[in-house]
Amino acid sequence: MMKKQWLLAFCVMGWFSHCLSVGAADISYPRKIRAAITSISGSMVPPWAAHEAGIFKKYGLQVEVIATPSGVQGTNALIAGEVSFVQIAGGTTTGAAVGGADLKIVATMVGTLVLNLVVRPEIEKAEQLRGKSIGISRFGTS
């Protein structure tokens, strides 16, 4: 199952890079693009892998992949025009769009929620978390 997800992710990135490379005839190549990821995790591998494998270059793109500390900062960079696209959690994008940002989700890498809650062995049910403290990676992230 995991192999299929990776294959799908690479296909989506190839399609996405192809869509970005289509433009007016007077655009000189390679076209320079800044792309952002919003965390250092396995789900953010496709842009890095596409860059390292030369897939972007194959389609006439010179892509600089940068990491932003959070989804909120990645979204802000996109809205400000500092990056051309962001690989980001859907909730962050949806929240920004509801707030008036002119953003669109054009592809999704994973068709399911990829967040995990890791607990101590004695926690067996969600009800046991009531009144307990939990840790987060950063405010404003998924």
C-alpha positions, -999 to 999 in steps of 0.1 A, spaced: 0 0 0 28 24 9 45 17 -25 13 28 -43 12 60 -22 47 69 -32 41 61 -68 10 83 -67 29 111 -50 56 110 -77 30 109 -105 13 140 -90 46 159 -87 54 150 -123 19 162 -134 22 193 -112 57 202 -126 43 196 -162 14 220 -155 38 247 -142 60 243 -173 32 250 -197 32 287 -206 34 314 -233 58 308 -262 80 337 -252 89 324 -218 126 315 -217 137 283 -201 146 271 -176 118 288 -158 127 297 -122 103 287 -95 104 287 -57 85 259 -40 80 255 -3 74 226 20 60 232 55 77 205 76 106 182 75 87 148 73 82 119 51 51 134 36 72 163 22 96 141 3 82 143 -32 94 179 -40 129 171 -27 129 138 -46 117 154 -78 145 180 -75 172 155 -68 160 131 -96 161 159 -121 123 157 -129 118 195 -126 148 201 -149 135 176 -174 104 197 -178 123 230 -181 120 241 -145 146 255 -122 130 248 -89 144 260 -55 128 239 -28 127 257 5 115 247 40 92 270 60 88 264 97 50 260 96 20 258 74 9 294 83 43 308 73 42 287 41 7 301 33 19 336 40 48 332 17 24 320 -11 0 349 -5 30 374 -6 42 359 -38 75 348 -23 69 312 -35 50 298 -65 35 268 -47 34 252 -13 31 216 -3 9 221 28 -19 206 49 -53 213 34 -67 228 67 -42 257 66 -51 265 30 -88 262 36 -86 285 67 -67 311 46 -92 309 18 -121 313 43 -103 344 56 -103 359 21 -70 347 6 -72 339 -32 -57 303 -30 -66 271 -47 -58 235 -39 -47 219 -72 -36 185 -61 -34 163 -30 -6 139 -23 -24 117 2 -61 109 3 -63 105 40 -53 124 72 -16 116 80 -14 130 115 -7 107 144 -12 111 181 15 91 200 6 82 236 20 63 265 13 26 266 -13 29 294 -35 51 273 -59 29 254 -90 51 248 -94 87 238 -114 93 270 -83 87 290 -67 119 276 -93 141 293 -74 165 316 -40 154 304 -14 177 287 -3 170 252 27 183 233 27 200 199 55 207 174 47 244 169 17 267 173 -2 272 140 8 238 125 -13 208 118 
